[in-house]
Amino acid sequence: MPLYGFHCGSCDKDSELLIGFSDKPRCPHCGGRKMERMVSRPAPPGKSKGVIRAARANAAREGHFSNYSRKERGG
């Protein structure tokens, strides 16, 4: 399921919710149904060497190697 940004017309708060496209969300703050989907910018692909290096360093600190290719993992 994708993550969508919503604005509540009842309590005037913004939220990000993990829901299906056709689901009708409830506001997590007030429980209202006046949720309006907000337009968001797409994230750019993380292909720069600096972004990849930072992601790999974070993965190594956390004890996993999901950001490494099979060849780089030795498998």
C-alpha positions in Angstrom: 0.0 0.0 0.0 1.3 3.5 -0.8 1.8 6.3 1.7 -0.4 9.4 1.0 -0.6 12.8 2.5 -4.0 14.0 3.7 -5.4 17.3 5.1 -8.3 17.1 7.5 -11.0 19.6 6.9 -12.4 19.1 10.4 -9.4 19.7 12.6 -7.1 21.4 10.0 -4.2 18.9 10.5 -2.0 17.1 8.0 -1.2 13.4 8.2 0.6 10.7 6.2 -1.4 7.5 6.0 -0.6 4.1 4.5 -3.8 3.2 2.8 -5.2 1.8 -0.5 -6.1 4.3 -3.2 -9.9 3.7 -2.9 -10.0 3.5 0.9 -11.8 6.3 2.8 -9.4 7.3 5.6 -10.3 8.7 9.1 -8.3 11.5 10.6 -5.9 10.0 13.2 -6.2 13.2 15.3 -10.0 13.8 15.4 -11.5 10.8 13.7 -13.2 12.9 11.1 -13.9 11.8 7.5 -13.3 15.2 5.8 -9.8 14.0 4.6 -8.5 15.6 1.4 -5.6 13.9 -0.4 -2.7 16.3 -0.9 -0.5 16.6 -3.9 3.1 15.5 -3.1 6.3 15.7 -5.1 7.9 12.4 -6.1 11.2 11.5 -4.5 14.1 11.6 -6.9 15.8 8.2 -7.5 18.8 7.8 -5.1 21.5 7.1 -7.6 24.1 9.6 -6.7 27.3 8.1 -5.2 26.9 10.1 -2.0 23.3 8.9 -1.5 24.4 5.3 -2.2 27.4 5.6 0.1 25.2 7.0 2.9 22.6 4.2 2.5 25.3 1.5 2.6 26.9 3.0 5.7 23.5 3.1 7.4 22.7 -0.5 6.4 26.1 -1.6 7.8 25.5 0.2 11.1 22.1 -1.6 11.4 23.7 -4.9 10.7 22.2 -5.7 7.3 23.5 -5.4 3.7 20.3 -4.8 1.7 21.8 -1.9 -0.2 24.6 -4.1 -1.6 24.3 -6.2 -4.8 24.5 -10.0 -4.6 28.0 -9.7 -6.2 29.2 -7.3 -3.5 27.8 -9.5 -0.7 29.8 -12.4 -2.1 26.8 -14.5 -2.9 
